Amino acid sequence: MHREPLIMVCTCEIAGRVRGKGFPARELPQRLVKGVGWVPTNTMISAFGTIPATPFGTGGDLILVPDPTTEVKVDFEDGSAGEHFFLGDLRHLNGQPWECCPRDLLRRALAALHDAARVTLVSAFEHEFVYTGVEDQPGSPYSLDAMRRQGVFAEALVAALRAAGTEPDSFMAEFGAQQFEVTNEAAGGMRSADRAVVVREMVRATAHRLGQRAIFAPILDPEGVGNGVHIHFSFRDAEGGPALYDPSGPFGLSVIGRQFAAGILHHMPALCAITAPSVVSYIRLRPNRWAPTHATLQQQDRGAALRVCPVLALPGLDPTRQFNLEYRVADAAASPYLALGALVWAGVDGIRRKLDLPAEGPPLPATLGAALDALEADTQARGWFGETYLGAYLQHKRGELAEMAGLDEAAQCARYALTY
């Protein structure tokens, strides 16, 4: 059978799903300039493939332009079509950024961080997911047996990640039934969020080629274990040196590190609507699930919203370069660009206003509706997004709430498990 290679250019918008358009590979030079056509209302497609409401109607045209630094080309050497795609930016027809482009929101946040503190962000995403290709057995968490029984999946995944330019760090059997975790090396700026998107898609692509699924839904069973996304981050100064750590400061944080963390904690109720943006995200964020329930900063405590990660005091290891914070109120229903962008914007507000770390943290919102109300009431967040994007985001997520109305928690979990 004759085949002609195709390439996709993709975006990861409000629903956290990767969508885009394909074109013949021979057209790549032109497409790197003109992109592919896109429609404003596409950003309003829900996680379930519906459009409950849209502020954009049927009008308008955009272009989705590939970023040449994001190319992914992976051949699984099994006879299937390879994975070949780019991540891109949503632009107006004149080439200017669209006000609802997720990568541009993060790009603006990173620029604001540099302006406020003359530092750059280095970050990495940890992903938890359920792999259907391994039988659940009692006593499996973190076990060698669970690693053995998942077969070739992990090795095929690590090879795919490396081929995609996303350096793998670790792979492990996690606590939940059929649950695994994959991590990758940290990267600077936009590249970290790009890598998070690529990791999710390579996990899905590998599972698909083995006749299985990888499910990133925040929680699959109301009585079960949730799938979180943990975002680790630190700073580098103008010379490339670490800028988050100060052994004499509270929690080992530098001045800008404390202010940045204080900004995140201050805006935590609003951030939840962006980083934990599904109805079932709030089933995961309950007591006794090893997930945060309060806006707290703690030293080496996995129940904290912001965790100060451990530093190895071993010969030859520089503690200043190991030191990082971990944001734990996130899951894979969120677009990595929006999650990281909102975190940075909140931290920048803390730096600009020289906020102090709070004595104690308030409870996190208990529902998506409460988190959306907090986001709408946060005047600073309105500036991060702009009126158009914030309005679209709130409308999108409230439409998702309406779609889940009337379903019990088990049915809600099942619905999300089908799409994530």
C-alpha positions as CSV (number, residue, x, y, z in Angstrom):
1,M,0.0,0.0,0.0
2,H,1.4,3.4,-1.0
3,R,1.6,5.9,1.9
4,E,2.5,9.6,2.0
5,P,3.8,10.9,5.4
6,L,1.7,13.4,7.3
7,I,2.6,15.9,9.9
8,M,0.3,17.5,12.5
9,V,0.7,20.9,14.1
10,C,-1.0,20.9,17.5
11,T,-2.1,23.0,20.4
12,C,-3.1,22.1,24.0
13,E,-5.9,24.4,25.0
14,I,-8.4,24.9,27.9
15,A,-9.5,21.2,28.1
16,G,-5.9,20.0,28.2
17,R,-6.4,17.8,25.1
18,V,-4.0,18.0,22.2
19,R,-5.7,19.0,19.0
20,G,-4.5,20.2,15.6
21,K,-4.5,19.7,11.9
22,G,-2.4,17.5,9.6
23,F,-0.7,18.3,6.3
24,P,1.5,16.4,3.8
25,A,5.1,16.3,5.1
26,R,6.4,17.7,1.8
27,E,4.6,21.0,2.6
28,L,6.6,21.5,5.9
29,P,8.7,24.5,4.7
30,Q,5.6,26.5,3.8
31,R,3.7,25.4,6.9
32,L,6.4,26.6,9.2
33,V,5.6,30.1,7.9
34,K,1.8,30.1,7.2
35,G,0.7,27.3,9.6
36,V,-2.7,25.8,9.2
37,G,-6.2,27.3,9.5
38,W,-7.9,27.3,12.9
39,V,-11.1,28.6,14.4
40,P,-11.5,30.6,17.6
41,T,-14.4,28.4,18.9
42,N,-12.1,25.4,18.7
43,T,-10.7,26.5,22.0
44,M,-14.1,26.0,23.6
45,I,-14.3,22.2,22.8
46,S,-14.8,20.5,26.1
47,A,-12.9,17.4,27.3
48,F,-15.9,15.4,26.1
49,G,-15.8,16.8,22.5
50,T,-18.8,19.1,22.9
51,I,-19.1,22.9,22.8
52,P,-21.7,23.8,25.5
53,A,-21.3,27.5,24.8
54,T,-18.8,29.8,23.0
55,P,-18.2,33.6,23.1
56,F,-16.8,33.4,19.5
57,G,-19.8,32.0,17.7
58,T,-19.1,30.7,14.1
59,G,-17.0,33.6,13.1
60,G,-13.3,34.4,12.9
61,D,-10.2,32.8,11.5
62,L,-6.8,32.1,13.0
63,I,-3.6,30.3,12.1
64,L,-1.9,27.6,14.1
65,V,1.8,28.0,13.4
66,P,4.4,25.3,14.2
67,D,7.3,26.1,16.5
68,P,10.3,24.5,14.7
69,T,12.0,23.8,18.1
70,T,9.1,21.4,19.1
71,E,9.3,18.8,16.4
72,V,8.5,15.3,17.5
73,K,9.3,12.4,15.1
74,V,9.1,8.9,16.5
75,D,9.1,5.7,14.6
76,F,7.9,2.8,16.7
77,E,9.2,0.3,14.1
78,D,6.0,-1.8,14.3
79,G,4.6,-1.0,10.9
80,S,2.3,1.8,12.2
81,A,2.5,5.4,11.0
82,G,5.1,7.2,13.0
83,E,4.3,10.0,15.4
84,H,5.3,13.3,13.7
85,F,4.0,16.5,15.0
86,F,4.9,20.0,16.1
87,L,3.4,22.2,18.9
88,G,2.5,25.6,17.8
89,D,1.1,29.1,18.5
90,L,-2.3,30.5,17.7
91,R,-2.1,33.7,15.8
92,H,-4.2,36.2,14.0
93,L,-4.0,36.3,10.2
94,N,-1.4,39.1,10.4
95,G,0.9,36.9,12.5
96,Q,0.2,38.6,15.9
97,P,-0.5,36.3,18.9
98,W,-4.1,35.5,19.5
99,E,-5.2,36.7,22.9
100,C,-6.4,33.2,23.8
101,C,-3.2,31.4,22.8
102,P,-2.0,29.1,25.7
103,R,1.6,29.2,24.8
104,D,1.5,33.0,24.6
105,L,0.1,33.2,28.1
106,L,3.1,31.3,29.4
107,R,5.5,33.2,27.2
108,R,4.2,36.5,28.7
109,A,4.4,35.1,32.2
110,L,8.1,34.1,31.7
111,A,8.9,37.5,30.3
112,A,7.2,39.2,33.3
113,L,9.3,37.0,35.7
114,H,12.5,38.0,34.0
115,D,11.5,41.7,34.2
116,A,10.5,41.4,37.8
117,A,13.6,39.5,39.1
118,R,16.1,39.0,36.3
119,V,15.7,35.2,36.6
120,T,14.6,32.4,34.3
121,L,12.4,29.4,35.3
122,V,13.6,25.8,35.2
123,S,10.9,23.3,35.7
124,A,9.7,19.7,35.2
125,F,6.4,17.9,35.3
126,E,5.8,14.5,37.0
127,H,2.9,12.5,35.6
128,E,0.9,9.7,37.2
129,F,-1.4,7.6,35.0
130,V,-3.1,4.2,34.9
131,Y,-1.9,1.7,32.3
132,T,-4.5,-0.9,31.4
133,G,-1.9,-3.4,30.2
134,V,-1.1,-4.7,33.6
135,E,-3.3,-6.7,35.9
136,D,-3.9,-5.2,39.4
137,Q,-2.7,-7.5,42.1
138,P,-2.6,-6.9,45.9
139,G,0.7,-5.6,47.3
140,S,1.8,-4.1,44.0
141,P,2.7,-0.5,44.9
142,Y,6.3,0.4,44.1
143,S,7.0,-3.3,43.5
144,L,9.5,-5.1,41.2
145,D,6.6,-7.4,40.4
146,A,4.5,-4.6,39.0
147,M,7.4,-3.4,36.9
148,R,7.9,-7.0,35.6
149,R,4.3,-7.5,34.7
150,Q,4.0,-4.3,32.7
151,G,6.2,-6.0,30.1
152,V,7.9,-3.9,27.4
153,F,5.7,-0.8,27.9
154,A,8.2,1.1,30.0
155,E,11.2,0.3,27.7
156,A,9.2,1.3,24.6
157,L,8.1,4.5,26.3
158,V,11.6,5.5,27.4
159,A,12.9,4.9,23.9
160,A,10.0,7.0,22.5
161,L,10.6,9.8,24.9
162,R,14.3,9.9,24.0
163,A,13.5,9.9,20.3
164,A,11.1,12.7,20.9
165,G,13.9,14.8,22.5
166,T,12.4,14.6,26.0
167,E,15.0,13.2,28.2
168,P,13.5,10.6,30.5
169,D,14.4,10.6,34.2
170,S,12.5,7.8,36.0
171,F,9.6,5.3,35.6
172,M,8.0,3.5,38.5
173,A,5.0,1.5,39.7
174,E,2.9,3.9,41.8
175,F,0.6,3.4,44.8
176,G,-2.7,3.0,43.0
177,A,-4.1,0.1,41.0
178,Q,-2.3,-0.2,37.7
179,Q,-0.8,3.2,38.3
180,F,2.6,4.3,37.1
181,E,4.7,7.5,37.2
182,V,7.0,8.9,34.6
183,T,9.4,11.9,35.1
184,N,11.7,13.7,32.7
185,E,14.6,16.0,33.0
186,A,14.0,19.7,33.8
187,A,14.0,22.3,31.1
188,G,14.0,26.0,30.9
189,G,11.1,28.3,30.1
190,M,8.5,27.2,27.5
191,R,10.4,24.0,26.8
192,S,9.2,22.5,30.1
193,A,5.5,22.8,29.2
194,D,6.2,21.5,25.7
195,R,7.9,18.5,27.2
196,A,4.9,17.9,29.5
197,V,2.6,17.8,26.4
198,V,5.0,15.4,24.6
199,V,5.4,13.1,27.6
200,R,1.6,12.6,27.8
201,E,1.3,11.9,24.1
202,M,4.2,9.5,24.0
203,V,2.7,7.6,26.9
204,R,-0.6,7.4,25.1
205,A,1.1,6.5,21.8
206,T,3.1,3.7,23.3
207,A,0.1,2.2,25.1
208,H,-1.9,2.4,21.9
209,R,0.7,0.4,19.9
210,L,0.5,-2.3,22.6
211,G,-3.3,-2.4,22.3
212,Q,-3.8,-0.7,25.6
213,R,-4.7,2.7,27.1
214,A,-2.9,5.1,29.4
215,I,-5.5,7.0,31.5
216,F,-4.5,10.4,33.0
217,A,-7.9,11.2,34.4
218,P,-7.5,12.9,37.9
219,I,-9.3,9.9,39.6
220,L,-11.0,6.8,38.2
221,D,-12.9,5.7,41.3
222,P,-14.2,7.9,44.0
223,E,-12.8,5.5,46.6
224,G,-9.5,5.0,44.7
225,V,-6.2,6.7,44.3
226,G,-5.9,9.8,42.2
227,N,-3.5,10.7,39.3
228,G,-1.7,13.9,40.1
229,V,0.8,16.1,38.1
230,H,3.5,17.6,40.2
231,I,5.3,20.6,38.9
232,H,8.9,21.1,40.1
233,F,10.6,24.5,39.6
234,S,13.6,26.6,40.4
235,F,15.3,29.8,39.1
236,R,18.5,30.6,37.3
237,D,20.2,34.0,37.4
238,A,21.7,35.9,34.5
239,E,25.0,33.8,34.7
240,G,23.0,30.5,34.9
241,G,23.5,30.1,38.6
242,P,20.8,28.9,41.0
243,A,18.7,31.7,42.5
244,L,16.0,29.9,44.5
245,Y,18.2,28.7,47.4
246,D,19.4,30.5,50.5
247,P,20.4,28.2,53.4
248,S,19.9,31.1,55.9
249,G,16.3,31.9,54.7
250,P,13.1,30.3,55.9
251,F,12.6,26.9,54.3
252,G,16.0,27.5,52.6
253,L,14.4,30.0,50.2
254,S,16.0,33.1,48.8
255,V,14.2,36.4,49.0
256,I,12.7,36.2,45.6
257,G,11.9,32.5,46.2
258,R,9.9,33.4,49.3
259,Q,8.1,36.1,47.5
260,F,7.3,33.9,44.5
261,A,6.0,31.1,46.8
262,A,4.0,33.7,48.8
263,G,2.3,34.8,45.5
264,I,1.4,31.2,44.6
265,L,-0.1,30.6,48.1
266,H,-2.0,34.0,48.0
267,H,-3.6,33.1,44.6
268,M,-4.0,29.4,45.4
269,P,-7.9,29.4,45.3
270,A,-7.8,30.9,41.8
271,L,-4.9,28.7,40.7
272,C,-6.9,25.6,41.5
273,A,-9.4,26.5,38.7
274,I,-6.5,26.3,36.2
275,T,-4.3,23.6,37.6
276,A,-7.0,21.3,38.9
277,P,-9.7,22.1,36.3
278,S,-12.1,19.2,36.2
279,V,-15.1,18.3,38.3
280,V,-13.4,15.1,39.6
281,S,-10.1,16.9,40.4
282,Y,-11.8,17.8,43.7
283,I,-12.5,14.2,44.6
284,R,-8.7,13.7,44.5
285,L,-8.1,16.8,46.6
286,R,-9.6,15.4,49.8
287,P,-8.1,14.4,53.1
288,N,-6.2,11.1,53.5
289,R,-5.3,10.9,49.8
290,W,-1.7,12.2,50.0
291,A,-3.0,15.2,48.1
292,P,-3.2,18.8,49.3
293,T,-6.2,20.2,51.0
294,H,-4.8,23.5,52.3
295,A,-2.7,26.3,50.7
296,T,0.4,25.4,52.6
297,L,4.2,25.5,52.2
298,Q,5.9,22.6,54.0
299,Q,9.4,21.1,54.2
300,Q,9.4,17.6,52.5
301,D,5.7,17.0,53.1
302,R,3.7,15.4,50.3
303,G,0.5,16.7,51.8
304,A,1.5,20.3,51.2
305,A,0.3,22.4,48.2
306,L,3.9,23.7,47.9
307,R,6.6,21.2,49.0
308,V,10.2,22.1,49.7
309,C,12.0,19.1,48.1
310,P,14.9,17.3,49.8
311,V,18.6,18.1,49.1
312,L,21.1,15.3,49.1
313,A,24.0,16.1,51.4
314,L,26.5,13.9,49.6
315,P,30.0,14.6,48.3
316,G,30.2,16.1,44.9
317,L,26.5,17.2,44.8
318,D,25.8,20.9,44.8
319,P,22.8,21.6,47.1
320,T,22.1,24.9,45.4
321,R,21.4,23.2,42.1
322,Q,19.3,20.4,43.5
323,F,17.0,22.7,45.5
324,N,13.5,23.2,44.1
325,L,9.8,23.6,45.0
326,E,7.1,21.2,44.0
327,Y,3.5,22.4,43.2
328,R,1.2,19.5,44.0
329,V,-2.3,20.9,43.2
330,A,-2.4,19.9,39.6
331,D,-3.5,17.1,37.3
332,A,-3.5,16.2,33.6
333,A,-6.9,17.8,32.9
334,A,-4.9,21.0,32.8
335,S,-3.0,22.4,29.8
336,P,0.6,22.5,30.9
337,Y,0.9,25.9,29.3
338,L,-1.9,27.3,31.4
339,A,-0.9,25.5,34.6
340,L,2.7,26.7,34.4
341,G,1.8,30.1,33.1
342,A,-0.7,30.7,35.9
343,L,1.9,29.6,38.5
344,V,4.5,32.0,37.1
345,W,2.0,34.9,37.0
346,A,1.0,34.3,40.6
347,G,4.7,34.1,41.7
348,V,5.5,37.3,39.8
349,D,2.7,39.1,41.7
350,G,4.3,37.9,44.9
351,I,7.7,39.3,43.8
352,R,6.3,42.6,42.6
353,R,4.3,43.2,45.8
354,K,7.1,41.7,48.0
355,L,4.6,39.4,49.7
356,D,5.6,37.5,52.9
357,L,4.9,33.8,53.5
358,P,1.6,33.4,55.3
359,A,1.6,31.9,58.8
360,E,-1.0,29.3,57.8
361,G,-2.9,28.4,54.6
362,P,-6.6,28.4,54.1
363,P,-8.5,25.4,52.8
364,L,-8.4,24.8,49.1
365,P,-11.7,25.1,47.2
366,A,-13.8,22.0,47.6
367,T,-15.4,22.0,44.1
368,L,-14.6,23.2,40.6
369,G,-17.4,25.7,40.9
370,A,-15.9,27.3,44.0
371,A,-12.5,27.5,42.3
372,L,-14.0,29.2,39.3
373,D,-15.7,31.7,41.5
374,A,-12.3,32.4,43.1
375,L,-10.7,32.8,39.7
376,E,-13.3,35.2,38.6
377,A,-12.9,37.3,41.8
378,D,-9.1,37.5,41.5
379,T,-8.4,40.8,40.0
380,Q,-4.7,40.0,39.3
381,A,-5.7,36.9,37.3
382,R,-7.9,39.0,35.1
383,G,-4.7,40.8,34.0
384,W,-2.8,37.5,33.4
385,F,-5.4,36.3,31.0
386,G,-7.0,39.4,29.7
387,E,-10.8,39.9,29.6
388,T,-11.4,37.8,26.5
389,Y,-9.4,34.8,27.6
390,L,-10.6,34.8,31.2
391,G,-14.2,35.0,30.0
392,A,-13.7,32.2,27.6
393,Y,-12.1,30.0,30.2
394,L,-14.8,30.6,32.8
395,Q,-17.5,29.9,30.2
396,H,-15.8,26.7,29.0
397,K,-15.4,25.3,32.6
398,R,-18.9,26.3,33.7
399,G,-20.2,24.5,30.6
400,E,-18.2,21.4,31.8
401,L,-19.8,21.7,35.2
402,A,-23.3,21.8,33.5
403,E,-22.4,18.6,31.6
404,M,-21.6,16.8,34.8
405,A,-24.7,18.0,36.7
406,G,-26.9,15.1,37.9
407,L,-24.2,12.4,37.7
408,D,-23.0,10.8,40.9
409,E,-19.3,10.7,41.6
410,A,-18.7,7.3,40.1
411,A,-20.4,8.3,36.9
412,Q,-18.4,11.5,36.8
413,C,-15.1,9.5,37.2
414,A,-16.1,7.1,34.5
415,R,-16.9,9.9,32.1
416,Y,-13.5,11.6,32.6
417,A,-11.7,8.2,32.4
418,L,-13.0,7.9,28.8
419,T,-11.5,11.2,27.7
420,Y,-8.3,11.6,29.7
